[in-house]
Amino acid sequence: MNLKVEKQKPINVFYREIKVGEYFADLIVENKVILELKAAECLIEEHELQLIN
């Protein structure tokens, strides 16, 4: 589909215009969609909490 995909791209995280950290996205598609990849036999509560964040 010729989509632009970047792997392990760092993203600055801001809170009230102050940089508070950095997040490393597994994949970013077209600089618009962040994909967090998981490999597990089943989902547990910690996975769901990370998804919400």
TORFIKOL-26456 format. One record per residue (C-alpha): residue in three letters; x, y, z. Coordinates in steps of 0.2 Angstrom, whole numbers, plus 5000, padded with zeros to 4 digits. Layout:
% TORFIKOL-26456
AlaXYZ ...
***
This chain:
% TORFIKOL-26456
Met500050005000 Asn501650115000 Leu501350185018 Lys502750265027 Val503150165042 Glu504450205055 Lys505050075068 Gln505550115086 Lys505350305084 Pro505650415099 Ile504150535103 Asn504350675116 Val503050675129 Phe502450835136 Tyr501350885151 Arg500751065151 Glu502051115138 Ile503451035149 Lys504450885142 Val504250755155 Gly504950605145 Glu505150505129 Tyr504050365122 Phe504750235109 Ala503350185098 Asp503450015090 Leu502850075074 Ile502150235067 Val501150235051 Glu501050395040 Asn501550495056 Lys499750475062 Val499450305069 Ile500550225083 Leu500550035085 Glu501149955101 Leu501449775097 Lys501249625109 Ala501649445109 Ala500749345123 Glu499649195125 Cys498349295133 Leu497949475139 Ile498149525157 Glu497649675166 Glu499349765164 His499149745145 Glu497449825146 Leu498149975157 Gln499550005145 Leu498350005130 Ile497250135139 Asn498850245142 
***
